[in-house]
Amino acid sequence: MRPTDRTGLAILLSLVALTLFDAMGLVIKHLSVTYSAAELSAWRNLFGIIPAVIALALSRQWHSAGRSLRMRQWRLALARGAFVTFAQLCFYLALGQMAFATASTITYANALFMTALAVPLLGEKVGWVRWSAVLIGFVGVVLVMQPGSDTFSAVALLPLGAAAIYALVGVTARMMDDDVPSALVNLYSSCTALVGAFLIALAFDGFTPVQSSTDLAWIVAMGGFGGTAVLFLVISYRMTEQSNLAPFSYFGIPLAFLLGWLFFDETPWDALFPGALLIAAGGLLIVWRERQRSRISGIHPSAAHE
């Protein structure tokens, strides 16, 4: 438990962040009729830089470290930004072509990918409980994607690719030096993703002129929603242990279904259930096992790798 632990407020902020992420997704889906995924990614990162800068300015760790913008692992920090670029591209493409809740739900497989990637990248030993959780979640993903059915499309691989790349972003964050403020790592990633998205947009169809002041307002809101959500997550993770927040992340699945129904009249019941429940169950089982391992390691470090 951290001295400044405020779990209740941290949970509230994380739920607000999830809501803002879904609001960003709604705007992306709305604008994808007119603008490409690469364009939307570029605009989202441009206006999302503002909350990233605010997060850094509010970081006590950054101030106590002398407000330096340099870091030893700058190459890794830039690589994470490149990963974010491609994850956003996959997810935004999916939002433009799939039901909102379906695309969002598949991306929740990132917890499963993070467990698998932790083995080669972090040298973690994953026991049968967590591998079982990965298998359960994977079955859920397959059920949501419905391969072999008349409704299956290769587009369903896009949010799955986004989940895998976002997992890579999460795992590599754990490879950063402990004394580097999270807000600084986030700023590096945001700036790199901004450059990457602009280059991809220019390499293909370029930028579509903003069609109206209303579209401009939506574009600014999109960046604000996404950037503020990241800011709230950074703050919430500093208030309490991440394991206290992880179970609430699956609140986003029913929320995405509700928002997709309200704004786009989408009700993909057959696609989502029971697959979405298995994805959540697999993720929650991983969270439970992580908490058990943390308690065991506090008693006997060698027992944490069971």
C-alpha positions in Angstrom: 0.0 0.0 0.0 1.4 3.4 -0.9 1.5 6.2 1.6 -0.6 8.3 -0.6 -3.0 5.5 -1.5 -6.4 6.8 -2.4 -8.0 3.7 -4.0 -11.6 5.0 -4.1 -10.7 8.2 -6.0 -8.2 6.3 -8.2 -11.0 3.9 -9.3 -13.3 6.8 -10.0 -10.7 8.5 -12.2 -10.0 5.3 -14.0 -13.7 4.8 -14.8 -13.9 8.4 -16.1 -10.8 7.6 -18.2 -12.6 4.5 -19.7 -15.6 6.6 -20.5 -13.5 9.3 -22.2 -11.7 6.6 -24.2 -15.1 5.3 -25.4 -16.2 8.9 -26.2 -13.1 9.3 -28.3 -13.9 6.0 -30.1 -17.4 7.3 -30.8 -16.0 10.5 -32.4 -13.5 8.5 -34.4 -16.3 6.2 -35.8 -18.4 9.3 -36.6 -15.6 11.1 -38.4 -14.3 8.0 -40.2 -16.9 8.5 -42.9 -15.0 11.6 -44.1 -11.4 11.2 -42.8 -8.9 8.3 -42.9 -7.7 6.4 -39.9 -4.2 7.8 -40.3 -5.6 11.4 -40.4 -7.7 10.8 -37.3 -4.7 9.3 -35.5 -2.6 12.3 -36.4 -5.2 14.8 -35.1 -5.9 12.8 -32.0 -2.2 12.8 -31.1 -1.8 16.5 -32.0 -4.5 17.7 -29.6 -3.7 14.9 -27.2 -0.3 16.4 -26.6 -1.8 19.1 -24.4 -3.0 16.8 -21.7 0.3 14.9 -21.9 2.2 18.1 -21.2 -0.2 18.9 -18.3 0.5 15.4 -16.9 4.2 16.0 -17.0 3.8 19.4 -15.4 1.8 17.8 -12.5 4.4 15.1 -12.0 6.2 15.5 -8.6 8.7 12.8 -9.7 9.6 14.9 -12.7 10.0 18.1 -10.7 12.1 16.3 -8.0 14.3 14.9 -10.7 15.2 18.4 -12.0 12.6 18.7 -14.8 14.9 17.0 -17.3 13.4 15.9 -20.6 16.2 13.5 -21.3 16.2 9.8 -20.5 18.7 7.0 -20.8 16.3 4.7 -22.7 15.1 7.3 -25.2 15.3 4.7 -28.1 12.9 2.4 -26.2 10.6 5.4 -25.5 10.5 6.4 -29.2 9.9 2.7 -30.2 6.9 2.7 -27.9 5.6 5.7 -29.7 6.0 3.9 -33.0 4.0 0.9 -31.6 1.3 3.3 -30.5 1.1 4.7 -34.1 0.3 1.3 -35.6 -2.0 0.2 -32.7 -4.0 3.4 -33.3 -4.1 2.8 -37.0 -5.4 -0.7 -36.6 -8.0 0.3 -34.0 -9.3 3.3 -35.9 -9.6 1.3 -39.1 -11.7 -1.2 -37.2 -13.9 1.4 -35.7 -14.8 2.7 -39.1 -15.8 -0.7 -40.4 -17.1 -2.7 -37.5 -19.8 -2.4 -34.8 -18.4 -0.1 -32.1 -18.8 -2.5 -29.2 -17.4 -5.5 -31.2 -14.2 -3.6 -32.1 -13.8 -2.3 -28.6 -14.4 -5.7 -26.9 -11.8 -7.5 -29.0 -9.1 -4.9 -28.0 -9.6 -6.1 -24.4 -7.6 -9.1 -25.3 -4.5 -6.9 -24.7 -4.3 -8.3 -21.1 -3.9 -11.8 -22.6 -1.2 -10.6 -25.0 0.6 -8.8 -22.1 0.8 -12.1 -20.2 2.2 -13.9 -23.2 4.7 -11.2 -24.1 6.0 -10.9 -20.5 7.7 -14.3 -21.0 10.1 -13.4 -23.8 10.5 -9.7 -23.0 10.5 -9.6 -19.2 11.7 -13.1 -18.5 8.6 -13.8 -16.4 7.6 -17.4 -15.5 3.9 -17.8 -16.3 2.2 -20.7 -14.5 -0.7 -22.9 -15.5 -3.3 -20.5 -13.9 -2.3 -17.5 -16.0 -1.9 -19.7 -19.2 -5.4 -21.1 -18.5 -6.6 -17.5 -18.2 -5.0 -16.7 -21.6 -6.7 -19.7 -23.2 -10.1 -18.8 -21.8 -9.7 -15.2 -23.0 -8.5 -16.4 -26.4 -11.6 -18.6 -26.8 -13.7 -15.5 -26.0 -11.9 -13.6 -28.7 -12.5 -16.4 -31.3 -16.2 -16.4 -30.3 -16.5 -12.6 -30.8 -14.6 -12.7 -34.1 -16.8 -15.7 -35.4 -14.3 -17.1 -37.9 -16.0 -19.4 -40.4 -19.4 -17.7 -40.1 -21.1 -15.7 -42.8 -20.5 -12.5 -40.7 -16.8 -13.0 -40.3 -14.5 -10.5 -42.0 -10.7 -10.1 -42.1 -11.5 -6.6 -40.6 -12.0 -8.4 -37.3 -8.2 -9.0 -37.2 -7.6 -5.2 -37.0 -8.7 -4.8 -33.3 -6.9 -8.0 -32.5 -3.8 -6.6 -34.0 -4.4 -3.4 -32.0 -4.7 -5.4 -28.8 -1.4 -7.2 -29.5 0.5 -3.9 -30.2 -1.1 -2.1 -27.3 0.1 -5.0 -25.1 3.6 -4.5 -26.5 3.3 -0.9 -25.5 2.3 -1.9 -22.0 5.0 -4.5 -21.5 7.8 -2.2 -22.8 6.6 0.4 -20.3 7.7 -2.0 -17.6 11.1 -2.2 -19.1 11.7 1.6 -18.5 13.9 2.7 -15.6 12.0 3.1 -12.4 13.3 6.6 -11.9 11.8 7.9 -15.1 8.4 9.6 -14.6 5.5 7.9 -16.3 4.3 11.2 -17.6 7.7 11.8 -19.4 7.4 8.3 -21.0 3.9 9.1 -22.1 5.1 12.5 -23.6 7.8 10.7 -25.6 5.2 8.2 -26.9 2.7 10.9 -27.7 5.2 13.0 -29.7 6.5 10.0 -31.6 3.0 8.7 -32.4 2.1 12.2 -33.6 5.0 12.2 -36.1 4.4 8.6 -37.1 0.7 9.2 -37.8 1.4 12.4 -39.8 4.0 10.6 -42.0 1.6 7.6 -42.6 -1.2 10.0 -43.6 1.0 12.0 -45.9 2.4 8.8 -47.5 -1.0 7.6 -48.5 -3.9 10.0 -49.4 -2.7 13.1 -47.5 -5.0 15.2 -45.4 -8.6 15.9 -46.2 -9.5 19.5 -45.7 -11.6 19.9 -42.5 -15.1 20.1 -43.9 -16.8 22.3 -41.3 -16.3 24.0 -38.0 -18.4 21.2 -36.5 -15.9 18.7 -37.7 -13.1 20.8 -36.3 -14.8 20.8 -32.9 -15.2 17.0 -33.1 -11.5 16.6 -34.0 -10.4 18.8 -31.0 -12.8 16.9 -28.7 -11.4 13.6 -30.0 -7.9 14.6 -29.0 -9.0 16.1 -25.8 -10.9 13.0 -24.8 -8.0 10.6 -25.6 -5.3 12.8 -24.0 -7.4 13.5 -20.9 -8.1 9.8 -20.5 -4.4 9.1 -20.5 -3.8 11.9 -18.0 -6.5 10.5 -15.6 -5.0 7.0 -15.9 -1.5 8.3 -15.0 -2.9 10.1 -12.0 -5.0 7.1 -10.9 -2.0 4.7 -11.2 0.0 7.0 -8.9 -2.8 6.9 -6.3 -3.0 3.1 -5.8 -1.6 -0.2 -7.1 -2.5 -1.1 -10.7 -3.9 -4.4 -9.5 -6.6 -2.4 -7.6 -7.7 -0.8 -10.8 -7.4 -3.6 -13.4 -10.8 -5.3 -12.5 -12.7 -2.1 -13.3 -11.2 -1.8 -16.7 -13.8 -4.4 -18.0 -16.5 -1.8 -17.2 -15.7 -0.6 -20.7 -17.3 -3.6 -22.4 -20.9 -3.0 -21.3 -20.3 0.7 -21.7 -19.2 0.3 -25.3 -22.2 -1.8 -26.0 -24.5 0.8 -24.5 -22.9 3.7 -26.4 -22.9 1.8 -29.7 -26.6 1.2 -29.2 -27.4 4.8 -28.2 -25.4 6.5 -30.9 -25.3 4.1 -33.8 -28.2 1.8 -33.1 -25.9 -1.2 -33.0 -26.9 -4.3 -30.9 -24.4 -7.0 -31.7 -25.6 -9.4 -29.1 -24.8 -12.6 -31.1 -21.3 -11.4 -31.8 -20.5 -10.3 -28.3 -21.9 -13.0 -26.0 -20.7 -15.2 -24.6 -17.3 -14.3 -26.0 -17.1 -10.9 -24.2 -17.7 -12.7 -20.9 -14.9 -15.1 -21.5 -12.5 -12.3 -22.4 -13.4 -10.5 -19.2 -13.1 -13.7 -17.2 -9.7 -14.5 -18.6 -8.5 -10.9 -17.8 -9.9 -11.0 -14.3 -8.3 -14.4 -13.7 -4.9 -12.9 -14.7 -5.5 -10.0 -12.3 -6.4 -12.3 -9.5 -3.3 -14.4 -10.0 -1.1 -11.3 -10.2 -2.4 -10.2 -6.8 -1.9 -13.7 -5.4 1.7 -13.7 -6.7 2.3 -10.3 -5.1 1.2 -11.5 -1.7 3.3 -14.7 -2.0 6.4 -12.8 -3.1 6.0 -10.6 0.0 6.4 -13.7 2.1 8.8 -15.8 0.1 10.2 -14.4 -3.1 11.0 -17.8 -4.7 7.4 -18.8 -4.4 6.2 -16.0 -6.7 7.0 -18.1 -9.8 4.6 -21.0 -9.1 
